[in-house]
C-alpha cells in the first residue's frame, strides 16, 4: 500500500528512525525526531497513520498541532475540531491511496442517487431478459477488436452487493466510449440502462448492450461540452488538448499502430501529436500528469521532444 505524493526518501527516514530509536509515541514525537515538511506530515495524518497514537485528538486537531509545531512559536490554546465525516475520510482515501479503505465509493453519492430507481446487482437474477437500470462503479475494463478490426470493450463494475460484467459491442462502444475512462475509476458512478442476459459459460449475470445514461451533473456537463468538438471552428489562438496521452481506451481511434504492452506509454506520444482532424493536427497541447509529483528531468523532456 502506497501513499500518493509521499516521497520515498521521507518514507525511508520514518522506518530507519523507528528501527533505530523506537516507535513513535505521538505526532509531536515524530515532528521532533524527523522535522518533516508540513505537506508530507499532512498526508500521513489524512491517511490515518496517527490514529492509533492520537488519543483524544481528531485528524483536524492533529493538523492544527502540526502547523503550530512548524511555526516555532508557543502554541497557546489549540482547538480540537470535530473528526472528519465518514464521507470526508473516504474522499481522502481515494485521493491518497487511489482506492477506498473504510467504505464503498458509492457511499459518497448517497444523496445524489437517493430517490432514483435502480436495481442492486444481487437482484439481477430475477430480471433476465428485461431492461434494467443499474448503478455501478467501474472496476476494470478490457478493450479488444472484432474480426473486422472494430473496437469493443468488456467492463466490470460493482455496487455494494456484487460485481457484474458489461459488454460494449462496436456500435454501442462508438457512441459511449467517451464515458468510460479507467484513469477516472474513482471519480464518479455510472448509470446503466441495459438488456440483461445470462452468460452461458458462467453463473454470473452480465449486461448486454449497456447504455451509460448518467454520471454526476458535472460529468454530464463535461460530456456535453465534448460533443461540440465536431462543430467547433478552431482558432490559432486556441490550443485544444487532453490531460494525458497514455489512455489505452483510444486504441483503434487515435492509436492505430501496434505497440508492445510496455512500449505504449513510452512511444505513443508521437502518434498522439500526429492525429489529424480535418487535415490538421488536432491536439496542440497535452497535460503531463506525472509532474504532479515532481518536475520532469532534462532527460524526460528530451525524450518527449524526440517523440514530438
Backbone torsions as a table, in degrees:
resi	resn	phi	psi	omega
1	UNK	NA	131.3	-174.0
2	UNK	-131.0	137.2	176.4
3	UNK	-85.9	125.2	177.2
4	UNK	-63.6	138.7	177.2
5	UNK	73.5	-0.2	173.6
6	UNK	-81.2	119.4	-173.9
7	UNK	-71.1	142.0	-177.0
8	UNK	-60.7	-40.0	-178.8
9	UNK	-61.8	-41.4	179.9
10	UNK	-68.0	-41.7	178.7
11	UNK	-60.7	-40.4	179.2
12	UNK	-67.0	-36.8	177.3
13	UNK	-63.2	-40.0	179.4
14	UNK	-59.1	-47.1	-177.5
15	UNK	-68.1	-44.8	-177.6
16	UNK	-61.9	-44.2	179.8
17	UNK	-65.3	-40.1	179.6
18	UNK	-66.1	-40.5	178.8
19	UNK	-68.0	-33.2	-176.6
20	UNK	-85.5	-29.6	-172.2
21	UNK	-133.1	13.2	173.4
22	UNK	96.3	168.8	-177.1
23	UNK	-65.7	153.7	177.8
24	UNK	-78.2	135.7	-176.3
25	UNK	-93.3	-19.8	-177.9
26	UNK	-168.1	174.0	173.8
27	UNK	-61.1	-44.0	-178.9
28	UNK	-60.9	-37.1	178.6
29	UNK	-62.8	-43.1	178.6
30	UNK	-65.7	-42.5	179.5
31	UNK	-61.5	-42.7	-179.3
32	UNK	-64.9	-35.8	-174.6
33	UNK	-86.4	-30.6	-173.5
34	UNK	-112.1	-20.7	-176.3
35	UNK	50.8	56.7	-174.9
36	UNK	-75.8	159.4	170.0
37	UNK	-67.0	148.1	-178.3
38	UNK	-59.0	-44.0	-176.9
39	UNK	-62.2	-39.4	-179.3
40	UNK	-70.1	-42.3	178.7
41	UNK	-68.2	-33.1	177.8
42	UNK	-63.5	-37.7	176.0
43	UNK	-57.3	-44.6	-179.5
44	UNK	-63.9	-40.2	-179.8
45	UNK	-64.8	-49.4	-177.8
46	UNK	-66.0	-25.9	177.7
47	UNK	-79.8	-7.5	178.6
48	UNK	87.0	13.8	-176.0
49	UNK	-65.7	-25.3	-178.5
50	UNK	-97.6	-1.1	-176.0
51	UNK	-53.9	-43.9	-177.6
52	UNK	-66.2	-19.7	-177.5
53	UNK	-119.7	16.3	-176.0
54	UNK	-86.1	-16.2	-177.6
55	UNK	64.0	-128.2	-179.4
56	UNK	-83.5	-4.3	-175.1
57	UNK	-79.8	132.2	174.8
58	UNK	-81.1	170.9	177.2
59	UNK	-62.7	-44.2	175.3
60	UNK	-60.1	-35.8	178.1
61	UNK	-65.4	-36.5	177.0
62	UNK	-64.1	-38.1	179.4
63	UNK	-66.9	-39.2	174.1
64	UNK	-54.9	-48.5	-176.0
65	UNK	-70.1	-29.9	175.7
66	UNK	-63.8	-47.8	-179.6
67	UNK	-66.8	-36.0	177.5
68	UNK	-63.8	-41.5	179.8
69	UNK	-66.0	-35.7	-178.5
70	UNK	-72.9	-24.3	-177.8
71	UNK	-70.7	-25.2	179.5
72	UNK	76.1	10.0	-179.9
73	UNK	-112.0	157.1	175.9
74	UNK	-55.5	130.4	-171.6
75	UNK	-77.9	-34.6	-172.9
76	UNK	68.0	-148.4	-179.3
77	UNK	-76.7	130.6	175.6
78	UNK	-120.3	131.3	-176.6
79	UNK	-73.9	165.2	171.8
80	UNK	-119.1	88.1	-178.6
81	UNK	-65.8	161.4	177.3
82	UNK	-59.5	153.4	178.5
83	UNK	-65.6	154.4	174.1
84	UNK	-57.9	147.1	177.0
85	UNK	-70.3	160.5	176.2
86	UNK	-55.0	-36.2	178.9
87	UNK	-67.3	-40.0	177.9
88	UNK	-65.6	-40.8	177.6
89	UNK	-62.6	-40.2	179.1
90	UNK	-64.0	-41.2	177.1
91	UNK	-62.5	-40.7	177.9
92	UNK	-63.5	-40.0	179.8
93	UNK	-63.7	-42.2	178.2
94	UNK	-64.0	-38.6	-179.5
95	UNK	-70.3	-41.3	-171.4
96	UNK	-89.0	-36.5	-177.2
97	UNK	-104.3	-23.8	-175.1
98	UNK	90.1	0.2	178.4
99	UNK	-156.9	159.0	-177.3
100	UNK	-83.2	151.6	177.3
101	UNK	-116.3	-38.8	-171.5
102	UNK	-96.3	-4.1	-179.2
103	UNK	-174.8	-176.2	178.7
104	UNK	-89.0	139.6	-177.5
105	UNK	-59.3	-26.6	178.3
106	UNK	-64.0	-18.7	178.4
107	UNK	-65.2	-20.2	176.6
108	UNK	-68.8	-18.0	-173.0
109	UNK	-115.2	23.3	-177.1
110	UNK	-56.6	-46.9	-179.5
111	UNK	-69.8	-35.4	-178.5
112	UNK	-63.0	-40.4	-173.8
113	UNK	-96.5	-2.6	179.5
114	UNK	-62.9	135.7	-179.7
115	UNK	85.8	-5.8	178.1
116	UNK	-97.4	124.1	-173.3
117	UNK	-76.7	128.1	175.4
118	UNK	-160.9	162.7	178.6
119	UNK	-93.5	154.5	168.0
120	UNK	-89.5	159.7	-177.1
121	UNK	-61.3	-36.2	-177.7
122	UNK	-68.5	-11.4	178.6
123	UNK	-92.3	-4.2	-170.6
124	UNK	-63.6	-34.3	-176.4
125	UNK	-58.7	-22.8	-178.7
126	UNK	-87.1	0.8	-172.9
127	UNK	-132.1	25.2	179.9
128	UNK	-61.0	132.6	-179.7
129	UNK	88.2	-4.0	-178.5
130	UNK	-107.1	159.2	173.3
131	UNK	-79.4	128.8	-176.8
132	UNK	-129.2	157.6	174.1
133	UNK	-116.2	127.5	-177.3
134	UNK	-125.1	151.5	169.6
135	UNK	-109.5	123.4	-175.5
136	UNK	-134.6	157.0	174.4
137	UNK	-115.9	115.7	-173.9
138	UNK	-66.2	124.6	-177.9
139	UNK	-99.0	-46.2	-178.7
140	UNK	-154.8	161.9	179.5
141	UNK	-146.4	152.2	177.4
142	UNK	-138.5	118.8	180.0
143	UNK	-95.1	133.9	179.1
144	UNK	-135.2	176.0	177.1
145	UNK	-122.3	146.7	175.4
146	UNK	-76.9	176.7	177.4
147	UNK	-60.8	-24.5	179.0
148	UNK	-88.7	2.2	179.0
149	UNK	83.6	12.7	-179.7
150	UNK	-85.2	137.0	-179.9
151	UNK	-73.5	142.8	171.7
152	UNK	-146.3	173.9	-172.8
153	UNK	-150.4	143.0	171.7
154	UNK	-106.2	130.4	-176.5
155	UNK	-127.1	135.0	171.9
156	UNK	-109.5	127.1	178.0
157	UNK	-124.7	170.4	179.3
158	UNK	-147.6	155.6	164.1
159	UNK	-121.3	-161.9	-176.7
160	UNK	-74.2	-6.2	-175.6
161	UNK	-107.6	-31.0	-178.5
162	UNK	-176.4	-178.3	175.8
163	UNK	-98.4	155.2	169.3
164	UNK	-147.9	154.8	-177.3
165	UNK	-105.1	148.0	175.8
166	UNK	-132.1	141.5	179.2
167	UNK	-114.7	121.9	175.8
168	UNK	-99.8	103.2	175.6
169	UNK	-75.8	163.6	-168.0
170	UNK	-49.4	-48.0	-177.6
171	UNK	-62.3	-44.7	179.4
172	UNK	-67.6	-39.9	-179.3
173	UNK	-61.8	-41.9	-179.9
174	UNK	-61.8	-33.7	-176.8
175	UNK	-78.2	-32.1	-168.7
176	UNK	-124.7	6.7	-176.5
177	UNK	-62.6	-25.5	-178.7
178	UNK	-69.4	-13.2	177.8
179	UNK	-89.6	-4.5	-177.5
180	UNK	-112.1	127.5	178.2
181	UNK	-152.0	113.7	-178.3
182	UNK	-67.0	-25.7	179.3
183	UNK	-79.3	0.4	173.9
184	UNK	-115.9	29.2	-169.7
185	UNK	-58.3	-29.8	-179.8
186	UNK	-118.3	53.3	178.2
187	UNK	-121.0	-30.6	-177.3
188	UNK	-165.1	148.8	174.4
189	UNK	-77.2	161.6	176.4
190	UNK	-120.2	135.7	173.1
191	UNK	-92.6	138.7	178.6
192	UNK	-120.9	134.2	170.9
193	UNK	-121.0	112.3	-162.3
194	UNK	-147.4	162.8	170.0
195	UNK	-92.2	123.2	-175.4
196	UNK	-91.7	131.1	175.9
197	UNK	-130.0	163.4	178.2
198	UNK	-96.5	130.2	177.8
199	UNK	-72.8	121.4	-174.6
200	UNK	-68.5	-24.7	-175.3
201	UNK	-99.1	-0.4	-178.8
202	UNK	-141.9	158.1	179.0
203	UNK	-80.4	-8.5	-175.0
204	UNK	-86.1	134.7	173.9
205	UNK	-69.5	154.5	174.6
206	UNK	-142.0	161.1	-175.1
207	UNK	-101.0	124.4	-179.1
208	UNK	-105.9	141.3	-177.6
209	UNK	53.9	56.5	-178.3
210	UNK	-72.2	144.1	176.0
211	UNK	-123.1	101.4	178.2
212	UNK	-67.1	114.7	-171.6
213	UNK	-101.1	-26.8	-177.8
214	UNK	-147.9	144.1	159.7
215	UNK	-120.2	-169.9	175.0
216	UNK	-65.7	157.2	-173.3
217	UNK	-51.9	-39.2	-178.5
218	UNK	-63.6	-37.0	178.9
219	UNK	-69.3	-37.0	178.5
220	UNK	-63.1	-42.7	179.7
221	UNK	-62.8	-41.9	179.9
222	UNK	-65.7	-37.8	179.3
223	UNK	-62.0	-42.8	179.1
224	UNK	-63.6	-36.7	177.3
225	UNK	-65.2	-38.1	-179.2
226	UNK	-62.7	-32.2	-176.2
227	UNK	-70.7	-14.6	-179.4
228	UNK	-79.7	-4.9	-175.2
229	UNK	-60.1	-42.9	-174.5
230	UNK	-62.2	-26.4	-179.8
231	UNK	-104.9	11.6	-174.8
232	UNK	-85.1	129.8	173.2
233	UNK	-84.8	114.9	-173.3
234	UNK	-82.7	133.9	178.5
235	UNK	-104.7	146.7	175.5
236	UNK	-63.7	-14.3	178.4
237	UNK	-85.3	-8.9	-178.8
238	UNK	-108.0	127.1	175.7
239	UNK	-109.2	108.9	-178.9
240	UNK	-92.1	133.8	179.0
241	UNK	-160.0	-172.9	-178.2
242	UNK	-124.5	170.2	-176.5
243	UNK	-78.4	-14.3	178.4
244	UNK	-158.8	166.6	176.2
245	UNK	-118.6	-0.1	-172.3
246	UNK	-102.7	39.4	179.7
247	UNK	-94.0	114.2	-176.1
248	UNK	-68.5	-18.2	177.6
249	UNK	-65.1	-12.2	178.1
250	UNK	-89.0	-0.6	176.7
251	UNK	-63.2	133.9	-176.2
252	UNK	91.4	-12.7	177.7
253	UNK	-116.6	-68.2	176.1
254	UNK	-87.5	-39.0	-177.1
255	UNK	-102.7	118.3	179.3
256	UNK	-116.8	-10.2	178.9
257	UNK	-77.7	158.5	176.7
258	UNK	-88.4	123.7	178.6
259	UNK	-118.3	149.2	170.7
260	UNK	-71.5	165.1	-177.8
261	UNK	-60.6	-39.7	-179.6
262	UNK	-88.3	-17.5	-175.9
263	UNK	-85.6	-15.4	-176.7
264	UNK	-59.5	-53.5	-178.2
265	UNK	-61.4	-35.4	-175.8
266	UNK	-76.5	-33.5	-166.7
267	UNK	-114.9	-7.8	-170.3
268	UNK	-80.3	-9.7	-177.9
269	UNK	-59.4	-39.2	-179.2
270	UNK	-60.7	-45.3	179.7
271	UNK	-67.7	-35.2	176.6
272	UNK	-58.6	-46.0	-177.7
273	UNK	-69.3	-24.6	-177.7
274	UNK	-91.7	-0.7	-178.8
275	UNK	-65.0	127.9	-173.3
276	UNK	-104.0	143.9	172.8
277	UNK	-131.4	115.5	-175.2
278	UNK	54.7	40.7	174.4
279	UNK	82.7	1.9	-179.4
280	UNK	-127.5	151.3	176.0
281	UNK	-57.5	128.0	-177.2
282	UNK	-80.1	-47.0	-173.1
283	UNK	-92.2	105.9	-179.2
284	UNK	-105.2	7.8	171.0
285	UNK	-158.5	159.7	179.0
286	UNK	-157.7	147.0	178.4
287	UNK	-88.2	149.2	175.5
288	UNK	-116.8	94.3	-173.3
289	UNK	-70.9	-11.6	176.8
290	UNK	-65.9	-22.4	-179.1
291	UNK	-75.4	-2.4	172.7
292	UNK	-62.0	-31.8	-174.7
293	UNK	-92.1	-36.7	-178.8
294	UNK	-164.3	154.8	178.1
295	UNK	-63.2	148.5	177.7
296	UNK	-69.0	149.2	178.0
297	UNK	-82.6	168.0	177.4
298	UNK	-60.8	-40.8	179.9
299	UNK	-63.5	-39.8	178.3
300	UNK	-63.9	-46.7	179.5
301	UNK	-62.0	-36.8	177.9
302	UNK	-64.0	-42.4	178.2
303	UNK	-62.6	-42.8	178.3
304	UNK	-60.4	-44.0	-178.6
305	UNK	-60.9	-40.1	178.8
306	UNK	-64.6	-34.8	179.5
307	UNK	-70.7	-37.9	-178.8
308	UNK	-70.9	NA	NA
